[in-house]
Amino acid sequence: FTRRMLSSLSFLLCCRGSMEAINYVATPIKNFGKESIRLVKRCTKPDRREFNKIAIRTGGGFVVMGFIGFFVKLIFIPINNIIVGG
């Protein structure tokens, strides 16, 4: 919680009725729950073709990032040895 949220919450708890304070906290949580349930109901499980396409592209991304990391390391090892003087 930020300082502003805590001060507004404490203001609600002290100055207003306790039911209003509970509603102030509970309403956003309830709305988040409703929207989350609606999202999960709209989601569909991918079919085999779509899953294979996603898996292949993800694997390809891992391979590409691995090669980029390998070549960056390969380039910086000699540069580091020159700088350190080893």
HUQUIZI-V76976 format. One line per field, one symbol per residue. ss: DSSP state (h for helix, s for strand, l for the rest). phi: phi as a letter, one per 30 degrees, with the letter a starting at -180 (. if undefined). A space follows every 50 residues. Layout:
ss: ???
phi: ???
This chain:
ss: llhhhhhhhhhhhhhllhhhhhhhhhhhhhhhhhhhhhhhhhlllllhhh hhhhhhhhhhhhhhhhhhhhhhhhhhhhhhhhhhll
phi: .dddddddddddddccdddddddddddddddddddddddddddbdddddd ddddddddddddddddddddddddddddddddddic
